[in-house]
Amino acid sequence: MESTYFAIAFLAGLVPALFWVWFWLREDNLNPEPYFLIAISFIAGMAVVPMALPLQKIAIELYTGANMILVWVIIEEVLKYTVALALIFWHKEVDEPIDMVIYMIVVALGFAALENALFIFNPLVMGEYLSSVMTGGFRFLGATLLHVLASGTVGVFLALAYYKSKYIQVLMGTLGLFIAIVLHALFNFFIMDASGETILSVFLFVWMGVILLFLLFEKIKMLEHKHKLQSSS
C-alpha cells in the first residue's frame, strides 16, 4: 500500500513542478533549450534531495533552532548550484545568458518535485488525506516558487556576468548564491509555526520576488538581443 501512496505523492509533486517548467520554458521560445538537457537538469535537481537528506540529518545532530535551519538552507542551495555547475553549465547548448536562469530554475523545480512528494507522502501514509491535499497546495504556491526564486536569483547573477571574465563570473555566482541562501532562510524562519495571516504575508513576499525575477528574466533577454545586434554590426 505504501508504494501506491508514494506513487500518488510522487505524481502530486511532479505534475505541479512540470507545470512551472512549462511556464518558464515558454518564456524562452525564441531559442528553446534541448529537451534532453532540460530533462537532465530536472533529474539532477531531484537527485539533490537524497544527497541533501543525510547531510541535513547530520545538521540536526550538530545544530538547533535558527542555526540548524540556516545550515539546511545552505546545504540545499549549494547542492543545487553544484549540480548545475557539474552537469549543465559546461555544455555547448548553454550558449546565451538566459540559459543560466532557465537551467537553475529547472534544477530547482526538480528538487521541489521530489521534496514536495516526500512532504505529501507522510500524511498520506497516516491517512490524513486532507492534510496531504493542503500540503500539496501550500507547497505549490509557496515552497516550490521559493526554490524557483532562490535558484533563479543565482541564474540571474550568472547571466549578468555571462560575457565577463571568469573571475567576475565566479564572484557573481557566489553573490547570487549568498542572496539565494538569505531569501530561502528568511522564508523558512518566518514560515515556521506561522499563523494564517503570517503565511499569507510570507507567500506574498515570495510572489513579489518571483514577479521581480520574471521582469529580470525579460530584461536579460533584451540585453542578449542587444548584444547580438552589436556583434553583427
C-alpha positions as CSV (number, residue, x, y, z in Angstrom):
1,M,0.0,0.0,0.0
2,E,2.9,2.4,0.8
3,S,4.2,2.0,-2.8
4,T,0.8,3.2,-4.1
5,Y,0.8,6.1,-1.7
6,F,4.3,7.0,-2.8
7,A,3.3,6.8,-6.5
8,I,0.4,9.2,-5.7
9,A,2.6,11.5,-3.7
10,F,5.3,11.4,-6.5
11,L,2.7,12.4,-9.1
12,A,1.3,15.1,-6.9
13,G,4.8,16.6,-6.5
14,L,5.8,16.0,-10.1
15,V,2.8,17.4,-12.1
16,P,2.8,20.9,-10.5
17,A,6.6,21.2,-10.9
18,L,6.3,20.2,-14.6
19,F,3.7,23.0,-14.9
20,W,6.2,25.5,-13.7
21,V,8.9,24.1,-16.0
22,W,6.5,24.5,-19.0
23,F,5.7,28.1,-17.8
24,W,9.4,29.2,-17.8
25,L,10.3,27.4,-20.9
26,R,7.6,29.1,-22.9
27,E,9.3,32.4,-22.0
28,D,12.4,31.3,-23.9
29,N,10.6,30.1,-27.0
30,L,12.7,32.1,-29.4
31,N,15.8,29.9,-28.8
32,P,14.4,26.9,-26.9
33,E,16.7,24.6,-24.9
34,P,17.1,20.9,-26.0
35,Y,14.7,18.7,-24.1
36,F,17.4,16.2,-23.2
37,L,19.3,18.8,-21.3
38,I,16.2,20.1,-19.6
39,A,15.4,16.5,-18.5
40,I,19.0,16.1,-17.2
41,S,18.6,19.3,-15.2
42,F,15.3,18.3,-13.8
43,I,16.5,14.8,-12.8
44,A,19.7,16.3,-11.4
45,G,17.6,18.6,-9.2
46,M,15.6,15.6,-8.0
47,A,18.9,13.8,-7.2
48,V,19.9,16.6,-4.9
49,V,17.2,15.5,-2.4
50,P,18.8,12.2,-1.5
51,M,22.1,13.9,-1.4
52,A,20.9,16.6,1.0
53,L,18.9,14.4,3.4
54,P,21.9,12.7,5.1
55,L,23.7,16.0,5.4
56,Q,20.7,17.6,6.9
57,K,20.4,14.7,9.3
58,I,23.9,15.4,10.5
59,A,23.0,19.1,10.8
60,I,20.1,18.1,13.2
61,E,22.7,16.4,15.4
62,L,25.1,19.3,15.4
63,Y,22.8,22.4,15.5
64,T,19.5,23.5,16.9
65,G,17.0,26.3,16.1
66,A,17.9,29.0,13.7
67,N,21.4,27.6,13.1
68,M,20.0,24.3,12.0
69,I,17.6,25.9,9.6
70,L,20.4,28.0,8.1
71,V,22.6,25.0,7.6
72,W,19.7,23.1,6.0
73,V,19.2,26.0,3.6
74,I,23.0,26.3,2.8
75,I,23.1,22.5,2.0
76,E,20.2,22.7,-0.4
77,E,21.2,25.9,-2.2
78,V,24.9,24.8,-2.5
79,L,24.0,21.4,-3.8
80,K,21.5,22.8,-6.4
81,Y,24.2,25.2,-7.7
82,T,26.9,22.5,-7.6
83,V,24.9,20.0,-9.8
84,A,24.2,22.8,-12.3
85,L,27.9,23.6,-12.5
86,A,29.0,20.0,-12.7
87,L,26.4,18.7,-15.2
88,I,24.9,21.6,-17.2
89,F,26.8,24.8,-17.5
90,W,29.8,23.5,-19.3
91,H,27.6,22.1,-22.1
92,K,27.8,23.7,-25.6
93,E,24.0,24.2,-25.6
94,V,24.3,26.7,-22.8
95,D,25.1,29.4,-25.3
96,E,23.4,32.6,-24.0
97,P,22.9,34.4,-20.7
98,I,19.2,33.5,-20.3
99,D,20.2,29.8,-20.3
100,M,21.8,30.2,-16.9
101,V,18.4,31.3,-15.4
102,I,16.5,28.6,-17.2
103,Y,18.6,25.7,-16.1
104,M,18.9,26.9,-12.5
105,I,15.1,27.2,-12.4
106,V,14.7,23.7,-13.9
107,V,17.1,22.2,-11.3
108,A,15.2,23.9,-8.6
109,L,11.9,22.5,-9.8
110,G,13.3,19.0,-10.0
111,F,14.4,19.4,-6.4
112,A,11.0,20.8,-5.4
113,A,9.1,18.0,-7.2
114,L,10.7,15.2,-5.1
115,E,10.8,17.3,-1.9
116,N,7.1,18.0,-2.2
117,A,6.4,14.4,-2.9
118,L,8.0,13.4,0.4
119,F,6.0,16.1,2.3
120,I,2.8,14.8,0.7
121,F,3.7,11.2,1.3
122,N,4.0,11.3,5.1
123,P,0.4,12.5,5.9
124,L,-0.9,10.3,3.1
125,V,0.5,7.1,4.8
126,M,-1.1,8.2,8.1
127,G,-4.5,8.5,6.4
128,E,-4.5,12.3,6.7
129,Y,-5.8,12.8,3.1
130,L,-7.0,16.4,3.6
131,S,-3.6,17.3,5.1
132,S,-1.9,15.8,2.1
133,V,-4.0,17.9,-0.3
134,M,-3.4,21.1,1.7
135,T,0.3,20.4,1.9
136,G,0.5,19.9,-1.8
137,G,-1.4,23.2,-2.4
138,F,0.7,25.2,0.0
139,R,3.9,23.9,-1.4
140,F,2.8,24.6,-5.0
141,L,2.1,28.2,-4.1
142,G,4.9,28.7,-1.6
143,A,7.9,26.4,-1.2
144,T,8.1,25.5,-4.9
145,L,8.1,29.1,-6.0
146,L,10.6,29.9,-3.2
147,H,13.0,27.3,-4.8
148,V,12.4,29.0,-8.2
149,L,13.1,32.4,-6.7
150,A,16.3,31.3,-4.9
151,S,17.9,29.3,-7.7
152,G,16.6,31.8,-10.3
153,T,18.4,34.5,-8.4
154,V,21.7,32.6,-8.8
155,G,20.9,32.2,-12.5
156,V,20.3,36.0,-12.9
157,F,23.7,36.9,-11.4
158,L,25.4,34.3,-13.6
159,A,23.5,35.7,-16.7
160,L,24.6,39.3,-15.9
161,A,28.2,38.1,-15.8
162,Y,27.9,35.8,-18.9
163,Y,30.2,37.9,-21.1
164,K,32.6,38.9,-18.2
165,S,35.8,37.3,-17.1
166,K,35.9,34.0,-15.2
167,Y,36.8,35.9,-12.1
168,I,33.7,38.1,-12.4
169,Q,31.6,35.0,-13.2
170,V,32.7,33.2,-10.0
171,L,32.2,36.4,-8.0
172,M,28.7,37.0,-9.3
173,G,27.8,33.3,-8.9
174,T,28.9,33.4,-5.3
175,L,27.0,36.6,-4.6
176,G,23.9,35.2,-6.2
177,L,24.2,32.1,-4.1
178,F,24.6,34.2,-1.0
179,I,21.4,36.1,-1.8
180,A,19.6,32.8,-2.6
181,I,20.5,31.5,0.8
182,V,19.3,34.6,2.5
183,L,16.0,34.5,0.7
184,H,15.5,30.8,1.4
185,A,16.5,31.2,5.1
186,L,14.1,34.2,5.6
187,F,11.3,32.2,4.1
188,N,12.0,29.2,6.5
189,F,12.4,31.4,9.5
190,F,9.1,33.2,9.0
191,I,7.1,30.2,7.9
192,M,7.9,28.1,10.9
193,D,4.9,28.0,13.2
194,A,3.3,30.9,11.4
195,S,-0.4,31.7,11.6
196,G,-2.6,32.1,8.6
197,E,-2.1,35.8,8.2
198,T,1.7,35.5,8.5
199,I,1.8,32.7,6.0
200,L,-0.1,34.9,3.5
201,S,2.4,37.7,4.1
202,V,5.3,35.3,3.5
203,F,3.7,33.9,0.3
204,L,3.1,37.5,-0.9
205,F,6.8,38.2,-0.4
206,V,7.7,35.1,-2.5
207,W,5.2,36.0,-5.2
208,M,6.6,39.6,-5.4
209,G,10.1,38.1,-5.6
210,V,9.0,35.8,-8.5
211,I,7.4,38.8,-10.3
212,L,10.7,40.6,-10.0
213,L,12.6,37.5,-11.2
214,F,10.2,37.4,-14.2
215,L,11.0,41.1,-15.0
216,L,14.7,40.4,-14.7
217,F,14.3,37.4,-17.0
218,E,12.8,39.6,-19.7
219,K,15.5,42.2,-19.1
220,I,18.2,39.6,-19.7
221,K,16.5,38.5,-22.9
222,M,16.6,42.2,-24.1
223,L,20.2,42.6,-23.2
224,E,21.1,39.4,-25.1
225,H,19.2,40.7,-28.1
226,K,21.1,44.0,-27.9
227,H,24.4,42.1,-27.6
228,K,23.7,40.1,-30.8
229,L,22.8,43.3,-32.7
230,Q,26.0,44.9,-31.6
231,S,28.0,41.8,-32.5
232,S,26.5,41.6,-36.0
233,S,27.0,45.3,-36.8
